Amino acid sequence: MHGSGKWIPADAEPSGLINLNRQLGNAAGAQKTNVFGGAGWGIAYARVRIVSDRDQVRRLSFSYSDGIGVYVNGKRVFVGRNDSDSRYFGYLGIVGAEVDGIDLPLKRGATDVVLAVTDKAFGWGFRARIDSLAGLRFESRGSP
């Protein structure tokens, strides 16, 4: 969701990265110096509707920077941090391999998934993938 409150389409880079710096700008504002701790928080929402032909469970794996909340049909099912030093001393907090994840309980029909991605400094984005596309199709939704 754009700062205007409108949903805008986002194009993934070849690696699957949704580069929120490119899509929305740097949430922390212009950073001309190395600002550890950041210059201010930003949040962006990404959503998709998954339509399943049957009841099934699929693994949704993701990577993000700096924080994330995952919502399934409006219920928060995951919250995580992936910022500098959050996992171990010296950790960079970059969007890399999709090491975090959840099991998505898909019922026959539509399931709405929303990612709330936060940033404090040095750029932001996310990658997400599902373990199998069998019996699934994806829809974007119009305005909330």
N, C-alpha and C positions, 0 to 999 in steps of 0.2 A: 504494500500500500504506500503510495506516495504521500508526502507531507501535506498535500492538498486534501487528503482523505479519500482520494480516488485510487482504485486499483489500476495498475498499469502492467502490461505484459513485460516479462523479463526474458531476455535471451541468454542461454547458457553458452559459456565458452566451450571449445572442443573438449576440454577435460571434464566438463560437467559443472564447472564452477559458475555459480551466479555471483558475479562480482558487483556487490552493492555500491562500491566506490564508483564504478562506471555507470551503474544504473541510477543512483540517487545522490552521489557525492559523498564526501567524507563527513560522517556524522559528528566528528569531533571538531569540525571546522578546519580552517587552514592551519597547518602545523609546520612552521618554519624552523622550529628547533625540536630537539628530542624531548617530548613532553611525556615522561613516565607518569602514569596515572591518568593521562588523558586530559582533554580540554572540555569534555562534556559528553553526555550519553546520547545515543541515537537508538531508535528502534524501527525496524521494518517488519512487515508481515507478508508472508508468502502463503498462498493457499492453492489447493487443488482438490477436486472432487474425484474420488476413485469409485468407479462403478464395477461391482463384481457380479459375475453370473451365478455365484453360489456362496455359501458360507465357507470361509477359509481364513487362514492366518498367513500373513506374509511378513517378512522381516524388512523393516525400513531402517537403513543405515545412513548415517549422516556425519558431516564434519562442518564446523562453523567457527566463526570468530566474531565477537568475543563471548557471547552468551546465547542461550537458546531456551525457548519454551516450546514444547510440541503439544498441540491440542488435537484431539480426535473427537469429532462431533461436539465441539465446545468444551470438552473435559480435558484439563491438563494432565498429560500422562508422562511427561519427562521435562526436567529442567536441568541445565548443565552450564558449566563454565569451561571456556577454552581460551583464556587470555594469558598474557605473559606471566610466567611462574605459577600458574594455577594447578599444574599437574606434578611438577617437580621444579627444583631450583634451576634456572636457566632455560626453562621451556619457553619457546617463542610464541605459542598460541596462534599458530597459522592454520589455515584451512588445508588439511592434507587428506590422508586416507580416511575413509568413513569408518571410524573406530567406535563411535557411539551408535546406539540403535535401540529400537523397540520392536516388539511383535505387534503388528497391526491386526486386531480382530475384525475382519471384514465380514459383514453380513451380506446376504444377497441384496443387491441394490446399491444405493449411494452411501459413501462414507466421506465426510469432509475432514481434511487434514490442513491445519494451519501451523506454520512455523513462525514464531516471534523471535527475530534475530536482533541482538543488541551489540552495540559497539561503544568503546570508550576511546580508543586510540589506534592509529597506524593502519587503518583499513579494515574492511569487513566484507563478509560474504558467507556462502554456504554451498555445500554439495549434498545431494541426497540421492539414494538409489533404492530400489525395491528388488528383492531377491528373485522374483519371477513375475513375468507379465501374463502368465497363463490365466485366462478367464477374466482379465481386467481391461478396462479402458479408462481414459482420463479425460476430465472436462475442466475447463476453467469456468468460473462463475462470474456473473455480472456484478453490479454493485450490491453491497451488503443489504 
